[in-house]
């Protein structure tokens, strides 16, 4: 494990990022507290667009289930165009 000051980290960021990528633990000490550097994985990213698409799909699925259950009438293409 490597413990590094904020000043040293700023001066040698590439070095410490390479160490983290190779599996070494790097701790950054500053007046604000201590922080561990870790690589970000693809599962750490959820964009606003992904969340919007997910919400839209859930809404469409809920609406489809209501249509299948007879609780809601399916709109025609003409009525959908009229809504626009």
N, C-alpha and C positions, 0 to 999 in steps of 0.2 A: 504494500500500500504506500502511495506517495501523498504527502500532505504539502500543499503549495499555497503561497500567499496570493492574494488577488493581484498584486503588482507583478509578481513572477508569472502568473497565469496570463495576464494581458501581454506580457513581453514574449511569451513562448507558447501561445495557444496551439499551434500546429503540433508541437512536441507532445503536449498533454492529450490532445485529441487522438494522436496516433497511439499513445500508451493505452488509452481507454479502448480504442478499437482492437487492440491486441489482447484485451482481457484484463489489463491491470486496473486496480482500483485507484482512483485519484480523488482526493478530498481537497476542496477549495475552501480556505479559511479567509473570512473577511469580517469587518465590523458588523455586518448584517447577520452573520451566523456562519455555520459550516454547511457546505453543499457537496454532495457526491456527484461526480460527472458520470453519466451513463449514456450509451448510444440509444438513439431513438429507433424503435422498430416500426414496421408498416402498420401494426395494429394500434399504434399510438395516434395515428392520424385519422380523424373523422372530420371531414370538411362540412361546412354549412350546407353545401350543395348536396352532399350525401344524406345529411339529416333531412333536408327538404324532400328529396326524392323518396326516402323511406316513409316520411309522413304522408306524402301524396299516395304512395302505393297502399299504405294501410287504410287510408280513407276510401280509396277505390275498392279495396277488398271488402270493407265494411258495407259500402253501398251495394256491391254485388250480392252479398249475403242477404241484405234487406230485400233486394229484388227477387232472389230465389225463394225467400220465405213469404213473399207476397205482401210485404209491408210497404213496399215502394214500387212505383211504376217506372219502367225503363223509359228514358227519354228517347225520342226519335232524333235523327240527325237534324231535321229541320228545326225542332225545338231547341236543340243545342246551339245551332247557328243563330237563332233568334235571340238567345241569351247574350251572345257576344255583341 
